[in-house]
Every structure is written in structure tokens, then in C-alpha cells.
Amino acid sequence: MRIDLTPDQKAFARRAIEAGRLRSEEDAVQEALALWEERERQRAEFLLTLDDARASVARGEARVITQESMRQLAIEVKERGRTRLLAELTTTT
């Protein structure tokens, strides 16, 4: 495969080679492809999560988010934390 880099891309790769971060322009292209591949994997995982969320909404499992529901959630989380902390304190003393 032949890849033509722009002058800016070549200069960028050259600086990385001169700094010792890469050995060659081919390494630069391989690293770029590896990063692209990882980004696409993360994108695919996000889309699956989004599909799961949409299915959950379709099943009626969604929760309406309001300021009041967020306040209530904060209260619940704090209470669970206090309960857990109290349990840990009573078992260590």
C-alpha cells in the first residue's frame, strides 16, 4: 500500500523520529492506524451501549430526570454511603 502524507504530516513524523519517539515514518503510520482502530472500537462499544439504552427506554425502564429526581438520587447515594461507612466503623472497632 502506498501512502502519501501531506508536508505537515511528514514534518510531524520527522520531528517524532528526530526526538526518538519513533523509528520511521512507517512507525508513525502504524501508530496512527492503531489509534484509529482503538477509537473505532470505542465508538462501536458506545453505539452498543446506546442501543441497550434505547431498548431499555422502549421496555419502559427509563427514569425521568428532573432536578427533584437528581436531588432524591443524591440523598439516596449519601444515605447508602453513610450506611456503608457506619457498617465499616462498627466492624473495625
C-alpha positions as a LaTeX table, in Angstrom:
\begin{tabular}{lrrr}
\hline
Residue & $x$ (\AA) & $y$ (\AA) & $z$ (\AA) \\
\hline
Met1 & 0.00 & 0.00 & 0.00 \\
Arg2 & 1.32 & 3.43 & $-0.87$ \\
Ile3 & 0.52 & 6.31 & 1.45 \\
Asp4 & 1.17 & 9.93 & 0.60 \\
Leu5 & 1.50 & 12.21 & 3.61 \\
Thr6 & 0.96 & 15.94 & 3.47 \\
Pro7 & 4.04 & 18.10 & 4.04 \\
Asp8 & 2.76 & 18.94 & 7.55 \\
Gln9 & 2.25 & 15.25 & 8.34 \\
Lys10 & 5.75 & 14.41 & 7.10 \\
Ala11 & 7.22 & 17.19 & 9.23 \\
Phe12 & 5.27 & 15.99 & 12.25 \\
Ala13 & 6.54 & 12.43 & 11.77 \\
Arg14 & 10.09 & 13.69 & 11.18 \\
Arg15 & 10.04 & 15.62 & 14.47 \\
Ala16 & 8.89 & 12.49 & 16.30 \\
Ile17 & 11.68 & 10.48 & 14.65 \\
Glu18 & 14.30 & 13.11 & 15.49 \\
Ala19 & 13.06 & 13.20 & 19.09 \\
Gly20 & 13.45 & 9.42 & 19.29 \\
Arg21 & 9.76 & 8.73 & 19.81 \\
Leu22 & 9.51 & 6.82 & 16.52 \\
Arg23 & 12.00 & 4.96 & 14.34 \\
Ser24 & 10.48 & 5.66 & 10.94 \\
Glu25 & 7.59 & 7.17 & 9.01 \\
Glu26 & 6.15 & 3.66 & 8.79 \\
Asp27 & 6.04 & 3.56 & 12.60 \\
Ala28 & 4.13 & 6.85 & 12.55 \\
Val29 & 1.55 & 5.42 & 10.15 \\
Gln30 & 1.25 & 2.20 & 12.18 \\
Glu31 & 0.74 & 4.18 & 15.39 \\
Ala32 & $-1.87$ & 6.37 & 13.71 \\
Leu33 & $-3.73$ & 3.29 & 12.47 \\
Ala34 & $-3.57$ & 1.69 & 15.92 \\
Leu35 & $-5.08$ & 4.83 & 17.47 \\
Trp36 & $-7.77$ & 4.94 & 14.78 \\
Glu37 & $-8.56$ & 1.27 & 15.38 \\
Glu38 & $-8.89$ & 1.89 & 19.14 \\
Arg39 & $-11.14$ & 4.91 & 18.54 \\
Glu40 & $-13.37$ & 2.85 & 16.25 \\
Arg41 & $-13.54$ & 0.05 & 18.85 \\
Gln42 & $-14.61$ & 2.56 & 21.49 \\
Arg43 & $-17.14$ & 4.04 & 19.07 \\
Ala44 & $-18.63$ & 0.59 & 18.41 \\
Glu45 & $-18.83$ & $-0.10$ & 22.17 \\
Phe46 & $-20.57$ & 3.25 & 22.71 \\
Leu47 & $-23.08$ & 2.51 & 19.95 \\
Leu48 & $-23.88$ & $-0.86$ & 21.55 \\
Thr49 & $-24.42$ & 0.89 & 24.88 \\
Leu50 & $-26.65$ & 3.41 & 23.16 \\
Asp51 & $-28.65$ & 0.59 & 21.56 \\
Asp52 & $-29.03$ & $-1.03$ & 25.00 \\
Ala53 & $-30.23$ & 2.28 & 26.45 \\
Arg54 & $-32.77$ & 2.75 & 23.66 \\
Ala55 & $-34.06$ & $-0.80$ & 24.19 \\
Ser56 & $-34.38$ & $-0.10$ & 27.91 \\
Val57 & $-36.42$ & 3.03 & 27.17 \\
Ala58 & $-38.61$ & 1.06 & 24.75 \\
Arg59 & $-39.29$ & $-1.50$ & 27.52 \\
Gly60 & $-40.40$ & 1.32 & 29.80 \\
Glu61 & $-37.41$ & 1.03 & 32.11 \\
Ala62 & $-36.33$ & 4.64 & 31.68 \\
Arg63 & $-36.23$ & 7.09 & 34.53 \\
Val64 & $-37.37$ & 10.67 & 34.02 \\
Ile65 & $-34.58$ & 13.02 & 35.08 \\
Thr66 & $-35.65$ & 16.21 & 36.80 \\
Gln67 & $-33.98$ & 18.46 & 39.33 \\
Glu68 & $-36.08$ & 16.82 & 42.03 \\
Ser69 & $-35.18$ & 13.29 & 40.92 \\
Met70 & $-31.49$ & 14.27 & 40.91 \\
Arg71 & $-31.81$ & 15.68 & 44.44 \\
Gln72 & $-33.52$ & 12.45 & 45.56 \\
Leu73 & $-30.78$ & 10.36 & 43.94 \\
Ala74 & $-28.12$ & 12.42 & 45.74 \\
Ile75 & $-29.90$ & 11.84 & 49.05 \\
Glu76 & $-30.08$ & 8.08 & 48.37 \\
Val77 & $-26.40$ & 7.88 & 47.43 \\
Lys78 & $-25.35$ & 9.81 & 50.54 \\
Glu79 & $-27.51$ & 7.57 & 52.73 \\
Arg80 & $-26.00$ & 4.41 & 51.21 \\
Gly81 & $-22.53$ & 5.85 & 51.78 \\
Arg82 & $-23.30$ & 6.69 & 55.40 \\
Thr83 & $-24.75$ & 3.23 & 55.99 \\
Arg84 & $-21.67$ & 1.58 & 54.46 \\
Leu85 & $-19.31$ & 3.81 & 56.46 \\
Leu86 & $-21.17$ & 3.06 & 59.68 \\
Ala87 & $-21.01$ & $-0.67$ & 58.95 \\
Glu88 & $-17.27$ & $-0.46$ & 58.35 \\
Leu89 & $-16.73$ & 1.53 & 61.55 \\
Thr90 & $-18.69$ & $-0.93$ & 63.66 \\
Thr91 & $-16.80$ & $-3.95$ & 62.28 \\
Thr92 & $-13.35$ & $-2.40$ & 62.82 \\
Thr93 & $-13.95$ & $-1.31$ & 66.42 \\
\hline
\end{tabular}
